[in-house]
Amino acid sequence: MGATGGRRRLPSGETALLVVVAALVAAGGVARVAGPVPAAVLWAAADVVALVPTVVWVVADLRVRRYGADLLAVLALGGTLAVGEFLAGAVIAVMVATGRLLEAAARRRAGRDLSALLERAPGQAHLRRGEDVETVPVGLVRPGDRVVVLPGEVVPVDGALVVDGTFDESALTGEAVPVTRRAPEPVRSGVVNAGAAVDLTATATAGDSTYAGVVALARQAAASSAPVARLADRIAVWFLPAALLVAGLAWAFTGDPERAVAVLVTATPCPLLLAVPIAVTGGMSRASRAGVVVKGGAALELLGRVSTLVMDKTGTVTEGRPEVVDLVCAPGTTREEALALAAGVERYSPHVLASAVVRAAERAGVRPANAHGVTEEPGRGARGDVDGRTVHVGRLPSAAPQPDWARDAARRAHLDLAGVIWVSRDDEPVAALLVRDRIRTDAARTMRRLRAAGVRRVVLLTGDRVDNAVEVAGMLGIDEVHANATPADKIALVRAARSGGTTAMVGDGINDAPALAAADVGVALGSRGSTAAAQAADAVILDDRIDRLADAVDTARRARRVALQSAGLGTVLSLLAMLAAAGGFLVPVAGALVQEAIDLAVIANALRALGGRTRRPHAEADRLLHRFAHEHEELLQVRAMVRQAADAVARGGDPDADALVRRTHRLLTERLLPHERAEETTLYPALTEVLGGAEATLTMSRGHAEIERLVRRLGRHLATSPDIGRLDRTGDLLATLYGLDAILTLHFAQEEEAYFTLATTPG
C-alpha cells in the first residue's frame, strides 16, 4: 500500500498488479486439482509479483525515513516464501494489490492539474496600430503597447485605461458586482471586460502580469504541499515494531524459525491494507451520493479531521451574483411601472446588473416595456425610448437634482450596503433599485452543522470590501474576517491557519485556486464555480448547495471513525493471534486461516461506512418545499409594497398614500395570507417526520399568527379612516406597517433557512 508522497504512478499500474495477482491465485486454485506442485508454483508466483513492487515502495519510503504498513507486507510475503506457505503468501499478495488499487485515487497532493488556469489565459491580444487593429500572440505585447479588449474578453496584460470601462473582476477579487474603472486607472490581467470595447496601455508583459502570478502561486502552493500521512501508516508505526518483537522473541526462545513466520503471517496488516481503504472508499461513495466528489482517500481522511475552515465569500456563502433586493419609487410611480421601464431597457444589455433587473421583473410578473433605440454607455448605463420618452437605467447624472425620496433611497442603500440602479424618465429619477449579492439560504444551517461536527474555527477570506465581509460574517456567526485579500494574501492566511490544525479551504473562483491548493484539503463549488478551482481542489460540490459541505464533513468523520474502529479491532485480534502463534498454538497455515477470519470481521465492520441515514424529506414534502419556495419568490413584490406603503404614509400628504395602503392590504389578504395558511395546514405537517416532531414548527406557527394579527389591524385602520393620506396622527398605522414589514422579512428568512434548505434537490 505504500505511503503517498514522492511516487507518481498511473492508476493502470495498480489495476495491472491486481489483475495479474488475482489471475495467478485463481489459476493456482484450478491447478490444485492436478496436484499440489502446479498450484504451489502459481501461488508462489503471485507472492513474488506482489513482493517485488512492494519492496520498491518500501525502499523509497525508507530513503525518506518513513515506514508503514508496506514493510510488514514485505516481511509477511517474504516469510511465507521462505517457509513454503505459498497459499498464505498468495492471499496476502491479493490483499496488497487490492489495497494499492483502492488507494490509487488518493494521490492528489503531489501534482495539481492547472490546465484550466492556463486555458483561461488569453493566447492572443489585439494591438492598435494607428487606424488598424492587429491580433498577435499575447507573448508579443510589450509595455507601452495600445491593447484593445473586446466585450466579453479577458484582459490579457496589466495596463492603464485609455477610456472608461466596466469589468467583471470576480475571477481575481470574488466581488460579484461589475466595477467601473475610469481612465487612466490600472486594470489587471485576468478580469473580464463587461462593457463595450476599451483601449488600455500595457504596463507589463503577459508573463509579468497579475494573472500569470495567480497561476504561479497555484503551482508553488501545490508543489509545497506536504504529503499526507495515511491512517494505516500511522497505526503501523507501532504495530510493526510490536510484530517484529513478538516474532523475534518466539524465534529466540524456541529456536524455531517457523514460529517467527507464523507470527508474521498472523501479523499481516490486512486490517490496515483492506479494512481502512474499504471504510475510506465507502465514505467516498457515500459522499458522492450526497453530491460531493472526494478525489482520494487521503482527502477524505483529512476532511474528517478538519478543525479550521477557511471560506471564500462571493459565490460560496453568497449567491455570487447581484439581485434586486428592494425598490424605492418616486411618488406617483408604481413598482410595476418602474420594473417595466427598467426591464424594457435592460433586457437588451449583457451586463450582469441588467440581468438582475430582468430577473426582478420576471419574479414580480411584470412584462418589460417596449423600448426602442436602446444604447449603452460604459460606466453610465443604458438608454432607450419608451412611449416617446427617454428612459435611462444606470447611474444618476451627477448634475441632476435629487428629490427627497431619492436622497432617502441613497441613504437606505448605504445602510443596507447595497448598490443602486437608478431609473430616470426624461432625466428625472422615478425609481431606485437596490442590488446586493444575497447570502445563500443554506449558509447559516451549514455553519451550525459544521460547528456540531467539530469545526472549531471558521474564517471568512475574501477579496471583497471590509463592510460587506463583516456584514456577512455577522449574519453567519463566522469567527474571523479577512477582506480585500489578494490571491497571495489568501495563500499566506491559509498557510498560517494550518499551523493551528487541519485546515480546509472552500471556494469557487479562479482567485481561490492557489489557496485551495495550499490548504490541507480544498473544497470547490463545481456548479457555477471555475474549472480551475475544481481542479485545484481535493473535493468538489457538484450542485449549487453549500450545505453539501456539511454532508461531506459528517460523512468523512463517520468514515474515519469506522476506519479507526476497523483498524483497532483488527490490530487487537492480530496481536492475540500473534501471541498464539508465538506460543506454538498456530502453525503458519492455521495462522493464515485465523488471519482470514480476522479480515472478514474487520472488513464487515468497515463496510458500515457505506451506510448511515441522512434525514431527508419524503417525495410529497420535497414537492411542497419547492412549491412554497417558489411562492416566496412570487410574494416578494407584495412584501416590498408593505415598506413602500409605510414610506408613503411617513412622508405625509402623499396623495397616493391612501390608494397604496389599501392596495397593499388587499394583496396581503388575497395573496399572502392564503400562502401562510397553506403552509400551516400542508407544509408544516409534512415536515413533522424530518424535523423530529410537531414542536419544531411551533415558533413559526406563532409567526403566522402575528402576521395575521397585523393584517387584521391594518384592515381596521382602513375601515375607520376615510383617507389614510390625510390623517394627522399616523403613529399606530406606521407602527403596524413597519412592524409587518419587519416580521415578514424575518419570518420568510427563517422559513427559507430552516425548511426550504431541506429540499432533496435544489429549486
C-alpha positions in Angstrom: 0.0 0.0 0.0 3.0 2.4 0.3 2.8 5.9 1.7 1.6 8.7 -0.5 4.3 11.2 -1.1 7.0 11.2 -3.7 5.7 8.4 -6.0 3.7 9.2 -9.1 2.1 6.1 -10.7 -0.8 5.8 -13.1 -3.8 4.0 -11.7 -3.4 1.5 -14.6 -0.3 0.2 -12.8 -2.3 -0.7 -9.7 -5.0 -2.3 -11.9 -2.5 -4.4 -13.7 -0.9 -5.6 -10.5 -4.3 -6.7 -9.1 -5.3 -8.4 -12.3 -2.0 -10.4 -12.6 -2.0 -11.4 -8.9 -5.7 -12.4 -8.9 -5.2 -14.4 -12.1 -2.3 -16.3 -10.7 -4.2 -17.1 -7.5 -7.3 -18.2 -9.4 -5.1 -20.3 -11.8 -3.4 -21.9 -8.7 -6.8 -22.9 -7.4 -7.7 -24.6 -10.7 -4.3 -26.2 -10.9 -4.7 -27.6 -7.4 -6.9 -30.3 -9.0 -3.9 -31.6 -10.9 -1.7 -31.7 -7.9 0.0 -29.5 -5.2 3.1 -28.7 -7.2 1.5 -26.7 -10.0 -0.7 -24.8 -7.6 2.3 -24.0 -5.3 4.2 -22.7 -8.3 1.4 -20.4 -9.3 0.8 -19.2 -5.8 4.5 -18.6 -5.3 4.5 -16.5 -8.5 1.6 -14.4 -7.2 3.6 -13.9 -4.0 6.7 -12.8 -6.0 4.7 -10.5 -8.3 3.4 -8.6 -5.3 6.6 -8.7 -3.4 8.8 -7.0 -6.0 6.8 -3.7 -6.3 6.2 -3.7 -2.5 9.9 -3.9 -1.9 10.4 -1.0 -4.3 7.8 1.1 -2.4 9.4 0.2 1.0 12.9 1.2 -0.2 11.5 4.5 -1.5 9.9 5.1 1.9 13.0 4.2 3.9 15.1 6.6 1.8 13.0 9.5 3.2 13.0 7.9 6.7 9.4 6.7 6.6 8.0 3.3 7.1 4.5 1.9 7.4 2.2 -1.0 6.6 4.2 -1.9 3.5 7.2 -3.1 5.5 5.0 -5.6 7.3 3.6 -6.7 4.0 7.2 -7.3 2.7 8.1 -9.3 5.8 5.0 -11.4 5.5 5.3 -12.1 1.8 9.0 -12.9 2.2 8.4 -15.1 5.2 5.7 -17.2 3.5 8.1 -17.8 0.6 10.9 -18.8 2.9 8.9 -21.5 4.7 6.9 -22.6 1.7 3.5 -21.3 2.8 2.7 -20.2 -0.8 -1.1 -20.1 -0.4 -0.9 -17.8 2.6 1.5 -15.6 0.6 -0.8 -15.5 -2.4 -3.7 -14.4 -0.2 -1.6 -11.6 1.3 -0.5 -10.7 -2.3 -4.1 -10.2 -3.3 -4.8 -8.0 -0.3 -1.7 -5.9 -1.0 -2.7 -5.4 -4.7 -6.3 -4.6 -3.8 -5.3 -2.1 -1.1 -3.0 -0.4 -3.6 -5.8 -0.1 -6.2 -8.2 1.3 -3.6 -5.8 4.0 -2.6 -4.6 4.9 -6.1 -7.1 7.8 -6.4 -5.8 9.2 -3.1 -2.6 10.6 -4.5 -3.7 14.1 -5.4 -1.2 16.3 -3.5 2.0 15.7 -5.4 0.7 17.3 -8.7 -2.2 19.6 -9.2 -3.8 19.9 -12.6 -3.5 23.6 -13.5 -4.8 23.2 -17.1 -7.9 25.3 -16.5 -5.9 28.2 -15.2 -3.7 28.0 -18.3 -6.5 27.6 -20.7 -8.3 30.6 -19.5 -5.3 32.8 -20.0 -5.7 34.6 -23.3 -3.4 33.3 -26.1 -3.9 36.4 -28.3 -4.2 40.2 -27.8 -5.4 43.0 -30.1 -2.9 45.7 -30.7 -3.9 49.1 -32.1 -1.5 50.1 -34.9 -2.6 53.6 -36.0 -6.1 53.1 -37.5 -5.8 49.3 -37.7 -6.2 46.6 -35.0 -3.8 43.7 -35.3 -4.2 40.3 -33.5 -0.9 39.0 -32.2 0.2 36.3 -29.7 -0.1 37.7 -26.2 3.6 37.0 -25.6 4.5 39.8 -28.1 2.8 42.5 -26.1 5.2 44.9 -24.5 4.8 47.8 -22.0 3.6 50.9 -23.8 1.6 49.0 -26.5 -2.0 50.0 -27.1 -4.2 47.0 -26.4 -7.9 46.7 -27.4 -10.1 44.5 -25.2 -13.4 43.5 -26.9 -16.6 42.9 -24.9 -16.5 39.6 -23.0 -12.8 39.1 -23.4 -10.3 38.5 -20.7 -7.8 41.4 -20.2 -4.6 39.8 -21.5 -2.0 42.0 -19.7 -1.9 44.6 -16.9 -2.5 48.0 -18.2 -3.8 51.6 -17.7 -7.2 52.5 -19.2 -7.3 55.0 -22.1 -11.1 55.2 -21.9 -13.6 54.3 -19.1 -14.7 50.7 -18.9 -16.7 48.2 -16.9 -15.1 45.0 -15.7 -16.1 41.7 -14.1 -13.3 41.3 -11.6 -14.8 38.3 -9.7 -12.0 36.0 -11.1 -9.5 37.9 -9.0 -11.4 39.6 -6.2 -14.5 37.5 -5.8 -16.7 40.6 -6.0 -19.8 39.7 -8.0 -20.8 43.2 -9.0 -19.0 44.7 -12.1 -16.7 47.6 -11.4 -16.5 50.7 -13.4 -12.9 52.0 -13.9 -12.0 55.5 -15.0 -9.2 56.4 -17.3 -6.3 56.2 -16.5 -7.0 53.7 -13.7 -5.0 50.5 -13.8 -6.7 47.2 -14.9 -5.3 43.8 -14.0 -5.0 40.9 -16.4 -7.5 38.1 -15.8 -10.5 40.3 -15.4 -13.3 40.3 -18.0 -14.5 43.3 -20.0 -18.2 43.5 -19.0 -18.9 46.6 -21.2 -18.1 48.0 -24.6 -14.6 47.6 -26.2 -11.9 49.5 -24.3 -8.3 50.6 -25.0 -5.6 50.3 -22.5 -1.9 50.9 -22.4 0.1 47.8 -21.4 2.2 48.3 -18.3 3.6 44.8 -18.2 4.2 41.7 -20.4 1.8 38.7 -20.1 4.5 36.8 -18.0 4.8 39.7 -15.5 1.1 40.4 -15.2 -1.3 39.6 -12.4 -2.9 36.6 -14.0 0.4 34.9 -14.6 1.2 35.5 -10.9 -2.1 33.6 -9.9 -1.0 30.6 -12.0 2.5 30.7 -10.5 1.1 30.9 -7.0 -1.1 27.9 -7.6 1.9 25.9 -8.8 4.0 26.9 -5.9 1.3 26.1 -3.4 0.7 22.7 -4.9 4.5 21.9 -5.0 5.0 22.9 -1.4 2.0 20.9 0.0 3.2 18.3 2.5 2.5 14.6 1.7 -0.4 13.2 3.7 0.4 10.5 6.3 -2.1 7.7 5.8 -4.2 6.4 8.7 -2.9 2.9 8.1 0.7 4.0 8.2 0.2 5.9 11.5 -1.1 2.7 13.1 1.7 0.6 11.5 4.3 2.9 13.2 3.8 1.0 16.5 2.2 -2.2 15.1 5.3 -3.1 13.1 7.8 -3.0 16.0 5.3 -5.0 18.1 5.0 -7.7 15.4 8.8 -7.9 14.9 9.4 -8.1 18.7 6.9 -10.9 19.1 8.4 -12.8 16.1 11.9 -12.3 17.3 11.2 -13.4 20.8 9.4 -16.5 19.6 12.4 -17.5 17.4 14.9 -16.7 20.2 13.1 -18.7 22.9 12.2 -21.7 20.7 14.9 -21.8 18.1 12.2 -22.5 15.5 12.1 -20.0 12.6 8.7 -21.4 11.6 7.3 -19.8 14.8 8.5 -16.4 13.7 7.0 -16.9 10.2 3.7 -17.9 11.8 3.8 -14.7 13.9 4.4 -12.6 10.8 1.6 -14.4 8.8 -0.9 -13.7 11.6 0.6 -10.2 11.9 0.0 -9.4 8.2 -1.6 -6.0 8.4 -4.6 -6.9 6.3 -7.0 -4.9 8.6 -4.8 -1.9 7.6 -4.3 -3.0 4.0 -8.0 -3.6 3.3 -10.3 -2.5 6.1 -9.1 1.1 6.3 -9.2 1.7 2.5 -12.7 0.0 2.3 -14.0 2.3 5.1 -12.5 5.3 3.4 -13.7 4.3 -0.1 -17.1 3.6 1.4 -17.1 7.2 2.8 -16.1 8.5 -0.6 -19.0 6.6 -2.2 -21.5 7.9 0.4 -20.2 11.5 -0.1 -20.7 11.2 -3.9 -24.3 10.1 -3.3 -24.7 13.3 -1.3 -23.4 15.4 -4.2 -19.7 15.7 -3.2 -16.9 14.1 -5.2 -13.9 13.5 -3.0 -10.8 12.9 -5.2 -9.0 10.5 -2.9 -8.9 8.6 0.3 -6.3 10.9 1.8 -8.5 13.9 1.2 -11.4 12.1 2.9 -9.2 11.3 5.9 -8.1 15.0 6.1 -11.7 16.2 5.7 -12.7 14.0 8.7 -10.0 15.8 10.9 -10.8 19.4 9.9 -10.7 21.8 12.8 -10.3 25.1 10.9 -12.5 26.1 7.9 -11.5 29.0 5.6 -14.3 30.1 3.3 -14.4 32.4 0.4 -17.4 34.8 0.4 -18.7 35.6 -3.1 -20.2 32.6 -4.7 -19.5 30.4 -1.7 -21.5 31.7 1.2 -23.3 34.2 -1.0 -25.1 33.5 -4.3 -22.3 35.0 -6.4 -24.5 37.4 -8.4 -26.3 40.7 -7.7 -30.0 40.6 -7.1 -32.6 43.3 -6.7 -33.4 43.3 -3.0 -35.5 46.4 -2.8 -37.2 49.0 -4.9 -37.9 52.6 -4.0 -40.3 54.6 -6.2 -40.9 58.3 -6.6 -44.4 59.5 -5.6 -46.8 58.7 -8.3 -44.8 55.8 -9.7 -45.8 52.2 -9.0 -43.4 49.3 -8.6 -44.8 47.6 -11.7 -44.3 50.7 -13.8 -40.7 51.1 -12.6 -39.8 47.5 -13.2 -41.4 47.6 -16.6 -39.4 50.6 -17.7 -36.1 49.2 -16.2 -36.5 45.8 -17.7 -37.6 47.1 -21.1 -34.3 48.9 -21.5 -32.0 46.4 -19.7 -33.2 43.3 -21.4 -31.0 44.2 -24.4 -27.9 44.5 -22.2 -25.4 41.7 -21.4 -24.4 43.5 -18.2 -24.7 41.4 -15.0 -26.7 44.1 -13.3 -29.1 44.2 -16.3 -29.7 40.5 -15.8 -30.6 41.2 -12.2 -33.2 43.8 -13.3 -34.8 41.5 -15.8 -35.0 38.7 -13.2 -36.6 41.1 -10.7 -39.3 41.9 -13.3 -39.9 38.2 -14.1 -40.3 37.4 -10.4 -42.8 40.2 -10.0 -44.8 39.0 -13.1 -44.1 42.4 -14.8 -43.8 42.5 -18.6 -40.9 44.6 -19.8 -42.0 47.8 -21.6 -41.3 48.1 -25.4 -38.1 50.1 -25.6 -36.6 51.3 -28.9 -33.3 52.7 -29.9 -31.5 51.2 -26.9 -27.9 52.3 -26.5 -25.3 51.7 -23.7 -22.7 54.0 -22.4 -20.0 52.1 -20.5 -20.0 53.0 -16.8 -23.2 55.1 -17.2 -25.9 52.6 -18.1 -28.4 52.0 -20.9 -30.8 54.4 -22.5 -33.9 53.9 -24.7 -37.2 55.3 -25.8 -40.4 54.1 -24.2 -43.7 55.6 -25.5 -41.9 58.7 -26.8 -40.0 59.4 -23.6 -36.3 58.8 -22.8 -35.7 56.2 -20.1 -32.2 55.8 -18.6 -31.2 52.9 -16.4 -27.9 53.0 -14.5 -26.1 55.8 -12.8 -27.8 59.0 -11.7 -26.4 62.0 -13.6 -24.2 63.9 -11.1 -25.7 67.3 -12.1 -29.3 66.1 -11.8 -31.2 67.4 -8.7 -32.1 64.7 -6.2 -35.6 64.9 -4.7 -36.2 63.9 -1.1 -37.3 60.4 -1.9 -34.1 59.8 -3.9 -31.9 61.0 -1.1 -33.7 58.7 1.2 -33.2 55.8 -1.2 -29.5 56.5 -1.5 -29.2 56.6 2.3 -31.1 53.3 2.6 -28.7 51.7 0.0 -25.8 52.9 2.1 -27.2 51.5 5.3 -28.0 48.2 3.5 -24.6 48.0 1.9 -26.3 47.8 -1.5 -25.7 49.2 -4.9 -28.2 51.5 -6.6 -29.6 51.2 -10.2 -31.4 54.5 -10.9 -34.4 54.6 -13.3 -34.9 58.0 -14.9 -37.5 59.3 -17.3 -36.6 62.4 -19.3 -33.7 62.8 -16.9 -35.9 62.8 -13.9 -35.4 59.9 -11.4 -38.5 57.8 -10.9 -37.2 54.7 -9.1 -34.1 53.3 -7.4 -33.4 49.6 -7.5 -31.2 48.3 -4.6 -28.9 45.4 -5.6 -26.8 43.2 -3.4 -25.2 39.7 -3.5 -27.5 37.8 -1.2 -26.3 35.3 1.4 -27.2 31.7 0.5 -30.3 30.5 2.3 -28.5 27.3 3.3 -25.3 29.0 4.6 -26.4 29.6 8.2 -27.7 26.0 8.6 -24.4 24.8 7.1 -22.4 26.8 9.7 -24.3 25.3 12.5 -23.9 21.7 11.2 -20.2 22.3 10.8 -19.8 23.5 14.3 -21.7 20.5 15.6 -19.4 18.2 13.5 -16.4 19.6 15.4 -15.1 22.6 13.3 -13.8 24.9 16.0 -12.8 28.0 13.9 -14.4 29.5 10.7 -12.6 32.2 8.8 -14.1 34.3 6.0 -11.4 35.2 3.4 -12.5 37.4 0.6 -11.3 40.0 -1.9 -14.4 42.0 -1.3 -14.7 45.2 0.8 -14.5 45.1 4.6 -18.0 46.3 5.3 -19.6 43.7 3.1 -17.5 40.9 4.5 -18.2 41.9 8.1 -21.9 42.1 7.4 -21.9 38.5 6.0 -19.7 37.2 8.8 -22.1 38.7 11.4 -25.1 37.1 9.9 -23.5 33.7 9.8 -21.6 33.7 13.1 -18.1 33.5 11.5 -15.2 33.9 13.8 -12.7 35.9 11.7 -12.8 38.2 8.7 -10.0 39.0 6.2 -11.2 41.3 3.4 -9.5 42.9 0.4 -7.4 39.8 0.2 -5.3 39.1 -3.0 -4.5 35.5 -4.1 -1.1 35.9 -2.4 -2.8 37.0 0.8 -5.2 34.1 0.7 -2.3 31.6 0.4 -0.5 33.2 3.4 -3.6 33.2 5.5 -4.4 29.6 4.7 -0.8 28.5 5.5 -1.0 30.4 8.8 -4.3 28.7 9.6 -2.7 25.3 9.0 -0.4 25.8 12.0 -3.4 25.6 14.3 -4.8 22.3 13.0 -6.1 20.6 9.9 -7.4 23.3 7.6 -10.0 23.1 4.8 -10.4 25.9 2.2 -13.7 26.3 0.4 -14.0 28.5 -2.7 -15.4 28.7 -6.2 -13.3 31.2 -8.2 -10.1 31.3 -10.1 -8.7 33.6 -7.4 -9.3 30.8 -4.9 -7.4 28.1 -6.8 -4.0 28.8 -5.2 -5.5 28.9 -1.7 -7.3 25.6 -2.4 -4.0 24.0 -3.3 -2.3 25.4 -0.2 -4.9 24.1 2.3 -4.7 20.6 3.8 -7.9 19.9 1.9 -9.5 22.1 -0.7 -13.2 22.0 -1.5 -14.6 23.7 -4.6 -18.2 24.5 -5.7 -18.4 23.0 -9.1 -21.8 24.1 -10.3 -21.1 27.7 -11.0 -17.5 27.7 -9.8 -14.5 27.9 -12.1 -12.9 24.8 -13.6 -9.6 26.0 -12.1 -11.0 25.9 -8.6 -12.5 22.5 -9.2 -9.2 21.1 -10.5 -7.1 22.6 -7.7 -9.5 21.2 -5.0 -9.5 17.8 -3.3 -13.3 17.6 -3.2 -15.9 19.2 -5.5 -19.5 20.0 -4.6 -21.4 19.1 -7.8 -24.5 21.2 -7.3 -25.1 24.8 -6.1 -25.6 24.0 -2.5 -23.1 24.8 0.3 -24.9 22.5 2.7 -23.2 19.6 0.8 -20.1 20.7 2.6 -21.6 19.8 6.0 -22.7 16.5 4.5 -19.2 15.8 3.3 -17.6 16.6 6.7 -20.2 14.4 8.5 -19.5 11.6 6.1 -15.7 12.0 6.3 -15.8 11.9 10.1 -18.0 8.8 10.2 -15.8 7.0 7.6 -12.7 7.9 9.6 -14.3 6.7 12.8 -15.3 3.4 11.2 -11.8 3.1 9.7 -10.2 3.6 13.1 -12.6 1.0 14.7 -11.9 -1.5 12.0 -8.1 -1.0 12.2 -8.2 -1.1 16.0 -10.3 -4.2 16.1 -8.2 -6.0 13.5 -4.9 -4.9 15.2 -6.1 -6.2 18.6 -7.2 -9.5 17.2 -4.0 -9.8 15.2 -1.9 -9.2 18.4 -3.8 -12.0 20.1 -3.2 -14.3 17.1 0.5 -13.4 17.1 0.8 -14.4 20.7 -1.0 -17.7 20.0 1.4 -18.3 17.1 4.4 -17.4 19.2 3.2 -20.0 21.8 3.0 -22.7 19.1 -0.7 -22.9 19.0 -0.9 -21.7 15.4 1.2 -23.0 12.6 1.6 -20.7 9.5 -1.3 -22.3 7.6 -3.6 -22.1 10.6 -2.3 -18.6 11.3 -3.3 -17.6 7.7 -6.8 -19.0 8.3 -7.2 -17.1 11.6 -6.0 -14.0 9.8 -8.6 -14.5 7.1 -11.3 -14.7 9.8 -10.0 -11.5 11.3 -10.0 -9.9 7.9 -13.6 -10.9 7.3 -14.6 -9.4 10.7 -12.9 -6.1 10.2 -14.0 -5.8 6.5 -17.6 -6.4 7.5 -17.2 -3.6 10.1 -15.6 -1.3 7.5 -18.5 -1.7 5.1 -20.6 0.2 7.6 -19.0 3.3 6.2 -21.3 2.8 3.1 -24.4 3.1 5.3 -25.7 5.8 7.6 -29.0 7.5 7.4 -29.4 11.2 6.5 -32.8 12.6 7.2 -34.4 13.9 4.0 -38.0 14.9 3.3 -40.2 12.3 1.6 -41.3 13.0 -2.0 -44.5 14.8 -1.1 -42.7 17.0 1.5 -40.0 17.8 -1.1 -42.7 18.8 -3.6 -44.3 21.1 -1.1 -40.9 22.7 -0.2 -40.3 23.6 -3.8 -43.9 24.9 -4.2 -43.7 27.2 -1.2 -40.1 28.3 -2.0 -41.5 29.4 -5.5 -44.4 31.2 -3.8 -41.9 33.1 -1.6 -40.3 34.5 -4.8 -43.7 35.4 -6.2 -44.6 37.2 -2.9 -41.5 39.4 -2.9 -43.5 42.2 -4.6 -46.3 42.0 -2.0 -43.8 42.1 0.8 -42.0 45.1 -0.7 -45.2 47.0 -1.1 -45.7 47.0 2.7 -42.5 49.0 3.1 -43.4 51.3 0.2 -46.8 51.9 1.7 -45.2 52.7 5.1 -42.8 55.2 3.5 -45.7 56.9 1.6 -47.6 57.4 4.9 -44.4 58.6 6.6 -43.8 61.3 4.0 -47.3 62.7 4.8 -49.6 64.5 2.4 -48.8 62.0 -0.3 -52.0 61.9 -2.5 -51.3 58.3 -3.5 -50.7 57.0 0.1 -54.3 56.0 0.7 -54.6 54.1 -2.6 -51.2 52.4 -2.0 -52.1 51.3 1.6 -55.5 49.9 0.5 -54.0 48.1 -2.4 -51.3 46.6 -0.1 -53.9 45.4 2.3 -55.9 43.8 -0.5 -52.8 41.9 -1.8 -51.9 40.8 1.7 -55.4 39.5 2.2 -55.8 37.9 -1.2 -52.3 36.5 -1.8 -50.1 36.4 1.3 -52.5 35.2 4.0 -53.7 32.2 1.9 -50.0 31.3 1.4 -49.4 31.4 5.2 -52.5 29.3 5.9 -51.5 26.7 3.3 -48.1 26.4 4.9 -49.7 25.9 8.3 -52.1 23.2 7.1 -50.0 21.3 4.5 -46.2 22.1 4.6 -45.7 22.0 8.4 -47.4 18.7 9.0 -45.5 17.2 6.1 -42.2 18.2 7.7 -43.0 16.6 11.1 -41.0 13.5 10.5 -37.9 15.1 9.1 -37.9 17.8 11.9 -38.5 15.2 14.6 -42.0 16.3 15.7 -44.6 19.0 15.6 -42.9 21.0 18.3 -40.2 22.1 15.8 -42.7 24.3 13.9 -44.4 26.0 16.9 -42.3 29.2 16.7 -43.0 29.5 13.0 -46.7 29.0 13.6 -46.6 31.8 16.1 -45.2 34.0 13.4 -48.1 33.1 11.2 -50.5 34.2 13.9 -48.7 37.5 14.4 -48.7 38.2 10.6 -52.5 37.7 10.5 -53.0 39.9 13.6 -51.1 42.8 12.0 -53.0 42.4 8.7 -56.3 42.5 10.6 -55.1 45.6 12.5 -54.3 47.3 9.2 -57.8 46.4 7.9 -59.3 48.1 11.0 -57.3 51.2 10.3 -58.6 51.3 6.7 -62.2 50.6 7.8 -62.2 53.6 10.3 -60.3 56.1 8.2 -61.8 57.6 5.0 -58.4 58.8 3.7 -55.1 57.5 5.1 -53.1 60.2 3.3 -54.9 63.0 5.2 -54.6 61.5 8.7 -52.8 63.9 11.1 -52.0 61.1 13.6 -50.5 58.1 11.8 -48.2 56.7 14.5 -50.0 53.5 15.1 -50.6 53.0 11.3 -46.8 53.4 10.7 -46.0 51.0 13.6 -48.4 48.5 12.0 -46.9 48.7 8.6 -43.3 48.8 9.6 -43.9 46.0 12.1 -45.5 43.9 9.4 -42.6 44.6 7.1 -40.1 43.5 9.8 -41.9 40.3 10.8 -42.5 39.3 7.2 -38.8 39.8 6.4 -37.7 37.7 9.4 -40.4 35.0 9.0 -39.6 34.4 5.3 -35.9 34.3 6.0 -36.4 31.8 8.8 -38.5 29.5 6.7 -36.1 29.7 3.8 -33.2 28.8 6.0 -34.8 26.3 8.3 -37.2 24.5 6.0 -36.6 25.2 2.3 -33.0 24.1 2.5 -34.2 20.7 3.5 -35.3 20.0 -0.1 -33.6 17.0 -1.6 -32.9 18.7 -4.8 -32.2 22.4 -5.3 -35.1 24.5 -6.5 
